Amino acid sequence: MPDIFFEDVIVGDAIRTLPYVLPEGELMSFAAAWDPMPMHTDKDFAAAHDGLTAPGIYLLAVKMRLVHSLPVQRSVIASFGYDEVRFHRPARPGDALCLELEWTAKRRSRSRPDCGIVTGRCSLINAAGEVVMSHLDTLLMRLRKNPSPPNSGSPEFGI
């Protein structure tokens, strides 16, 4: 798939990655270093609570790994930040998660005429179709071509 630039973004459209299967060893190693709660690192403890669960920060890292398989590598310049980060249900070792990015808003940048600002809802979805984690991401995205400045008002008055 060719790269998606600002002009290609259609609010309401979505793109989806292939699934990534959560390896138990990777999940537990990450958790041991960055979120050493027994629900993430201790199989015996976790067995009494339906099994090991992935730390939220690990799910965000998996999301970033999947982002790099989307056709936006040459067009996204920066993320302005995440909003509405939610962990809807547990993810466990062996779960196959795909990333869906649904475009929710877009506008031309007022300060960078060669760019636009887009917002997308990123969702990690398990094989049952359930959303595991989601957040909004606002991105600075290149335009395919260097266009004229955005229309900022009436051409007669230049506002």
ABEGO torsion letter per residue (X at the ends): XBBBBAAABBBGBBBBBBBBBBBAAAAAAAAAAABBBAAAABAAAAAAAGEBBBBAAAAAAAAAAAAAABBAAAABABBAEBBGBBBABBBBBGBBBBBBBBBABBBBBAABAABBBBBBBBBBBBAAGBBABBBBBBBBBBBABBBBBBBAEBAAAGX
